[in-house]
Amino acid sequence: MAHDIDDRHEEPGDEPRLDLRALDPMQDPPHWHSVVAATMARVDAVLAARAGADDPLDLIARWRRPLLVAAAAALALLVPAELALERREARTERVERLVEISTGWSSGKAPAVSDFLRAIGAESPGGEAP
């Protein structure tokens, strides 16, 4: 036995209606006005706090000094480290030049005094710096 769709469901008008009168603000006007007034007071307080707050540029400007201190501290640590690395690199270069001279010498080529002085980082006899 086949049933029609209409047989299984009630008509839309037959369903009980949901009572939404409790949500109507005009059911209790004094309460509604007090809720609106309290909400507006909180909104006014938030807006007043925002008006007194700093804008983004002021916030960035406040970070200027701590950032400068951090940059100065970084430089105070990095500059001596860089100078130490430069000295180490210069010593390494001198050792490499001495190795070149010694390998040339072992192959029968005698180094010139200026080459030797340049390799150790001293002035050559002519008074010129390496």
Secondary structure, 3 states (H helix, E strand, C coil): CCCCHHHHCCCHHHCCCCCCHHHCHHHCHHHHHHHHHHHHHHHHHHHHHHHHCCCHHHHHHHCHHHHHHHHHHHHHHHHHHHHHHHHHHHHHHHHHHHHHHHHHHHCCCCCCHHHHHHHHCCCCCCCCCC
